[in-house]
């Protein structure tokens, strides 16, 4: 019979939230971190870092092709995808090695590199050992969802993991799904040189965003030569000698490669949660309270495994909040936190808080101000004038939300996130001096454009 190893804390999953909370727990007592894959989770190994690294290479290629617009002649532009992948791998490896060093430096942290499975209410088996703790944190993340599409099992497909290791540029990439993953990869491969078609069953790309945001992205994609089949459901896919054919409505689209981007599924099926009192929702996500408590006493869950929003920055915040709750007895809650997000297309998309319609529904009336980048001097200077800044305020003119679609939106949004967190008014943002010429002047101008309620 295997001896049970008692510890203070077990953390299952060493992603961008699991490792930080395991390190904090180890300062208080013996802690086991169990990870069956690589430290860093999806974000570091297959998500945020590698994709944004390659997206930047794609933008460099795009800017090189536009060089003549800025009075610069560079000649023919070619893309070496193998070198781009090598650069990506080097960056990921350097960051990941830091995670392993941090784990090794922690005297009271034991890293178990194996898959974990609950074998009792507070007991977990991994690598032939059974560990037990009164306090367990689950951070197992999610994996790529596979759609129920006839013929898909017979076709070689790409996804947001496998596409990162391609060394040959696809001739014609068909992207199934128009969410943020599908859009980012579609534009990236178009800029690498692929013909790209996006098939989206919803009427717009990025359906979680306001339609006016989607319109900006759709116009930009079409100018770059990306074919958009919006409001179209894929019916089946068939392999051919040179690739595949995707049936979309009454059309048949022939391509060399199929990229599947239709969402993510939580990693809960293999955890052995049936041996605990942990409840799951109908999609398989772990149900938690505003303090990350599951339905089982002493078991907590953080990150993507608890469901949307599926962002690294929220997972990190989950870890920080839970650590304060567990180790400093802080009264924490996720109920009122402001969660910004970004889509790293070009132009970028970033938003947080309430939309204009949501603010009107909540308050009865709302204030909104918009500034288009085509009116911003710095945007004209750098040749990136697509998009706008839109700020939403409540009847007292306090900022409650914002959307930016345009150059560097993912950075620009933070001024407004902090303003909303501090409950500042649009007038205070308007009156703060913004450097000229900068893209941030669009934020200043949007705040100054809030003159009257959007509805009565």
C-alpha positions, 0 to 999 in steps of 0.5 A: 500500500502506498504511503500517504504524504501529508503536506499543508497545500497541494496546487494542481496545475503550474500555469500562470496562476498555479505557480505564483500561489504555490510559491506563496503557499510554500513560504508558509509550509510544505507545498506540492505543485503537480504539473503534468505538462510544462510550467507556465501553462497555455499562456507561456507555452501555447498562448499569449507569449508565443502567439504575440511574438509571432504576430509581431513578426507578421506586423514587421512583414506588413510594415515592410510591405508598406514601407514605400508609404513612408518614403522608404524602399526595401525591395521585395519582402520575404518571410522565413517562417522557420526563423520566426518559429526559432525566435519564438521558441527562444523567447518562450524557453527563456521565460519558462526556464525562469519559472523552473528556477523559481520553483527550484529555489523554494525550499518548501516547494516540491514540484511533481511533474506528472498528471494528477488525479483525486483518489479521495476528498483531499487526496491526490495521486501523482507519479505513483505517490499519494499526497494529502492536504487540507488545502488544495488549489486547482489550476488546470486550465483548459484545452482546445475544443473540437467541433462536431463537424462531419469529416473532421476526424478524417482531415489533418487540422491545425489549431492554436498549438500546432500552428505555432510550430509550422515551418512552411507557410500554408498556401490557403488557410481556412480558419473555422471560427471568427473569435479572437483566436481565429482573427489573430491567426488569420491576420498573422498568416495572411501577413506571412503570405497565405491566402486566408478565408475565415468562416464564421457562423455569427454575423460578425467577427469578434461577436463578443465585441460591439458591432462597431468594433467588429466592423472596423476589424472586418474592413481592415481584414478585407483590405488585407485580402482576407476572405470573410464568410460571415453568418455561415455555418460549416456543414462538413469537410472532406480531404482531397489530394491537395488539401481539403474542401469545406462545405459552407452553406451552398458553397464549397471552399477549397484550401490547403489547411484547416485551422480550428478555433471554436473555443476551449474546454476546461481540463476537468474530465481526468481529475477524478473530481467524482471522488470529491464533492466538487461541483461542475457546471454543464460545460464542465467548469468548476463552480466557485464562489466569489472567493474561489471556494468550490462546493468541497470544503478546503478545495479552491479553483482559480484560472480558466478552469472556473470559466470565463473570463479566460485571460492570463491577467485574471488568472494572475489576479485570482492567484493574488486574491486567493493568496491574500485570502488564505494567508493574510485572512483578507476579505476578497471578492471577484464580484466587483473587479474590473477586467480589461481584455484585448484582442491582438489583431491590427488594429488592436481591440481593448475594452472593459466594463459596461458597454453603452447599451449595458450602461443605459440598461443599468442606469436608465441613461448614460454618457458616451464620448467617441474620438476616431483615430483618423482625427489624431495627429500621431495616428496620422503620422504613423499611418494607423488611423483605423478605429476609435476610443469610446468612453462610457460614464454613468449619470454622475459622469463617472467612468464605467467602461470603455472600448478602444479599437486602434493602434496600441489599444491594449496599452491605451486602455489602462489609463481608463481602467485605472480611472474607473478603478479610482472612480474618476469622472470623464471630466478629470480625464479630459482635464488631465494634460496629455502629451502631444503628439501621442495616441493617448490624445484620443483618450483625452479627446473622447473624454472631452466629447462627453457632452450629453446623455446617450438617452433620456 
